[in-house]
Amino acid sequence: MNILDNSKNYRQIDDSDLYGSLTKVGRQFESGWTVAQFVSLNFETSKIKNIVFVGMGASNLSAYIAHSLAPFLLNVPFEIVSNYRLPAYSDKSTLVILSSYSGNIEEVLSCASDAKMRSCYIVVITSGGKMASLAETEHYPLIRLDEKFNPSHCPRAGLGLSLGGVIGLLLRLNPPSQKHFDVKEIIRTIERVLDMVSIYKDIAENPAKTLAAKHKGQGIIIFSANHLEGVGRSTANFLNESAKTMAENFSFPDLNHHLLEGFLYPQGLKDQSSIIILNSSLYPEVLQKKIVLTKDILLQQKYRVTVIKPETSDPVLQVFESLVFLISFSYYLSIVNKVNPATNLWVDYFKT
């Protein structure tokens, strides 16, 4: 029996039931969205001239996905900070979104102090910890993430919560963009993909399992573009942490101007890594031509290449379809690699 079709392997390797959290992504998104819709904002949205999102690791993935949807979501500049200080331009017309799943990340807490000093507007997204206490003390709007939808308590496995919270908040700042986001259709798309990649479907019927088996022990390089760029970055994070796999995301068309030359050395790279291209029928024609040519060049260089293309025809739904499929792939790759998808020994060691 294939390792991915033996239920005993999941119980032994995934003893924190990270899979249980992944099956709740739809409910997570709905929960985060609902909280964001009803949280009391203590500022006039018309006063916001720019947005700075602060988060580290898994707590900034929702921001990268939102940023990739900028044409449908944002009407002011949006910058993502993963450091101890805010950009120099941050002032009383800046909204600072402080995101920390645990609520105890020192870089985010540092930026909270910086934001207060600069008289910025502040919204907090967290499940608890010091950030929740700070929000309550300072009367900052608080989007509290409900952990009952993330039984593994693994921050990245709660991505649906923060993604619902971030998009729900941004839509309140830009109401006309709501026409692009049908919450019920987003959840239906998520549930459809979850059913397609269910743990109970054998590898012959499960494309995420098939993809994982194909990439056992491989480093993975992701190519993405436009509205799927945030998905590419998020997938790389999940592969790093869940599958313990070296992964990185590069973006079209910039990668065509430098990266193709970088595949010559080390000479063993082609034997130890594979390339996944996130394509889309909604990419501009010129970009689709570049993807075809790029794949041809990579095959000439003897690299293994897989092209993934969402089935839906709506850009927002393509994001959720691709995201759920690829984080499921990262989960199955952890099983193939025989590593616990919920634990991060080196990251935890570093933080300690």
Secondary structure as UniProt FT lines:
FT   HELIX           3..5
FT   HELIX           7..13
FT   TURN            15..16
FT   HELIX           18..22
FT   TURN            23..24
FT   HELIX           25..38
FT   HELIX           45..47
FT   STRAND          50..54
FT   HELIX           57..60
FT   HELIX           61..68
FT   HELIX           70..73
FT   STRAND          78..81
FT   TURN            88..89
FT   TURN            92..93
FT   STRAND          94..100
FT   HELIX           106..117
FT   TURN            118..119
FT   STRAND          121..126
FT   HELIX           129..138
FT   STRAND          142..144
FT   HELIX           147..149
FT   TURN            151..152
FT   HELIX           155..158
FT   HELIX           159..173
FT   HELIX           175..180
FT   HELIX           183..196
FT   TURN            199..200
FT   HELIX           203..205
FT   HELIX           207..214
FT   TURN            215..217
FT   STRAND          219..224
FT   HELIX           226..228
FT   HELIX           229..241
FT   STRAND          247..251
FT   TURN            252..253
FT   HELIX           254..257
FT   HELIX           259..263
FT   TURN            267..268
FT   HELIX           269..272
FT   STRAND          273..278
FT   TURN            281..282
FT   HELIX           285..300
FT   TURN            301..302
FT   STRAND          304..308
FT   HELIX           315..336
FT   TURN            337..338
FT   HELIX           345..351
//
